[in-house]
């Protein structure tokens, strides 16, 4: 485990008090879960390469396909910590790319997650205090809620492609979010499309969301279709590591740069602050 995560409770509390709250981004997707995981894995690596302490947290139980190969079988989850069956340090695994990886649970247990919601929230706060950027893989549950309440407080970003079915699904997801959370800003990230097409996708969804839901969208960027990304994923590597000059690598680095731009607001926003790309 990396030094960044080998801290005791006192050290964790000191760091939590001395440092600003981490940038918190919840990513939802209308694409296959494996595509969302690959996107987060590469975006996290780009942010780490830019100097951030990055934590990937998967809250979608039963959809850990990509991460399963990376995880130690005895690694604790946040639900384990909440039940007193594991320590906070054992709930984070350091990846070779310099990021931390954590899971809410290994199996779908919505009843248990609700039962231990307070303890999970406390464990989540301790865990995220050790990071600069927290990227959560999320999904709304059957009750239109997030498994961790704090996920509503940061930026919420929807991953979409240019396929008509994907665009329709993204709009319907936005409506669910708007009905649940009320008027607020959301982000849109387009993958598998060149930049011009991605902007068209964003414009169409943003106009419909504004007109019919009074919901504002921010464009978080785009990643083009790139065979180098598929090759790197097949090797269990990030594209910026395997193919640093590939178009996908450049796209992820641009997006990471926007996340870290001093005059671009991100994470833990409660008002009109948002990320503009």
Secondary structure as GFF3:
##gff-version 3
##sequence-region A 1 277
A	DSSP	three_ten_helix	3	5	.	.	.	ID=ss1
A	DSSP	alpha_helix	9	18	.	.	.	ID=ss2
A	DSSP	beta_strand	23	29	.	.	.	ID=ss3
A	DSSP	alpha_helix	33	49	.	.	.	ID=ss4
A	DSSP	beta_strand	54	58	.	.	.	ID=ss5
A	DSSP	alpha_helix	65	68	.	.	.	ID=ss6
A	DSSP	alpha_helix	78	82	.	.	.	ID=ss7
A	DSSP	three_ten_helix	89	91	.	.	.	ID=ss8
A	DSSP	beta_strand	93	94	.	.	.	ID=ss9
A	DSSP	beta_strand	100	103	.	.	.	ID=ss10
A	DSSP	alpha_helix	110	115	.	.	.	ID=ss11
A	DSSP	alpha_helix	117	128	.	.	.	ID=ss12
A	DSSP	beta_strand	133	137	.	.	.	ID=ss13
A	DSSP	three_ten_helix	149	152	.	.	.	ID=ss14
A	DSSP	beta_strand	155	160	.	.	.	ID=ss15
A	DSSP	alpha_helix	164	181	.	.	.	ID=ss16
A	DSSP	beta_strand	185	191	.	.	.	ID=ss17
A	DSSP	alpha_helix	195	213	.	.	.	ID=ss18
A	DSSP	beta_strand	216	223	.	.	.	ID=ss19
A	DSSP	alpha_helix	227	234	.	.	.	ID=ss20
A	DSSP	alpha_helix	239	242	.	.	.	ID=ss21
A	DSSP	alpha_helix	247	259	.	.	.	ID=ss22
###
